[in-house]
Amino acid sequence: METNKHTKYLENKGELDISGNKLKRFIGKVLNIKNRILENLYIFDSPEITWENEQLNKLNTDLKQTFDLKDRYRLIHDRIEIIKENLELFKASSQHFQNEK
């Protein structure tokens, strides 16, 4: 992922290889990806039809367990949090490096 490239550069050089408009576009790109992922997380919700039908509710629960949906959701959530932390770091670092100049 592109984020890894920037964090590796920061680790090795002590500065970001992205700033200004490029950084803003990168942050916008990542936020749009995050939003698209969040828009599709509805698949983890139980359909309304399962709320009042015990058999469908059990089928829904069993399928979620079979496909490890809770674990997959948690993994997606954790990865989004890591991306969020990286973006916050990039933003703060960019501002800090600009202030040093």
C-alpha atoms as one frame of an Amber mdcrd trajectory, in Angstrom:
protein
   0.000   0.000   0.000   1.119   3.520  -0.683   0.929   4.358   3.023   3.709
   1.866   3.738   5.932   3.597   1.199   5.545   6.913   3.003   6.059   5.464
   6.490   9.209   3.620   5.342  10.560   6.860   3.886   9.773   8.663   7.141
  11.552   5.934   9.097  14.658   5.989   6.883  14.990   9.711   6.138  13.342
  11.378   9.112  11.029  13.357   6.859   8.001  12.818   4.680   8.333  12.399
   0.948   4.907  13.922   0.456   3.610  17.358   1.384   1.249  20.139   0.455
  -1.295  19.343  -2.229   0.062  15.834  -2.788  -0.483  15.047   0.891  -3.990
  16.510   0.775  -4.831  14.458  -2.332  -3.413  11.334  -0.679  -5.477  11.939
   2.460  -8.563  12.537   0.285  -7.913   9.330  -1.644  -7.563   7.274   1.535
 -10.659   8.851   3.090 -12.672   8.022  -0.039 -11.487   4.408   0.124 -12.454
   4.306   3.799 -15.897   5.721   2.984 -16.448   3.128   0.226 -15.523   0.351
   2.632 -17.883   1.718   5.279 -20.701   1.973   2.730 -20.368  -1.749   2.087
 -20.261  -2.872   5.707 -24.052  -3.180   5.683 -23.477  -6.830   4.721 -22.647
  -7.469   8.370 -26.049  -6.195   9.521 -28.926  -8.588  10.016 -31.679  -8.150
   7.419 -35.032  -6.945   8.771 -36.683 -10.214   7.766 -34.538 -12.052  10.342
 -35.677  -9.870  13.229 -39.044 -11.549  13.665 -38.398 -14.995  12.209 -36.538
 -17.307  14.561 -35.465 -19.748  11.826 -34.118 -17.011   9.566 -32.404 -15.383
  12.522 -30.673 -18.684  13.367 -29.686 -19.177   9.715 -28.304 -15.649   9.612
 -26.341 -16.192  12.838 -25.004 -19.546  11.651 -23.872 -18.083   8.323 -22.111
 -15.227  10.084 -20.280 -17.745  12.246 -19.438 -19.977   9.280 -17.914 -17.100
   7.339 -16.282 -15.505  10.415 -18.004 -12.202   9.684 -17.407 -10.748  13.154
 -13.685 -11.441  12.881 -13.583 -10.035   9.348 -15.433  -6.924  10.448 -13.024
  -6.478  13.378 -10.055  -6.879  11.027 -11.450  -4.276   8.624 -12.113  -1.922
  11.522  -8.597  -2.385  12.909  -7.018  -1.730   9.520  -9.091   1.404   9.072
  -7.903   2.609  12.483  -4.272   2.026  11.461  -4.825   4.004   8.267  -6.461
   6.765  10.289  -3.478   6.870  12.658  -1.075   7.039   9.705  -2.984   9.929
   8.156  -2.984  11.811  11.441   0.754  11.205  11.752   1.391  12.377   8.179
  -0.630  15.521   8.752   1.032  16.346  12.066   4.500  15.529  10.750   3.975
  17.597   7.635   2.940  20.592   9.721   5.882  20.053  12.094   8.426  19.752
   9.276   7.054  22.898   7.600   7.384  24.812  10.882  11.031  23.737  11.202
  11.932  25.234   7.809
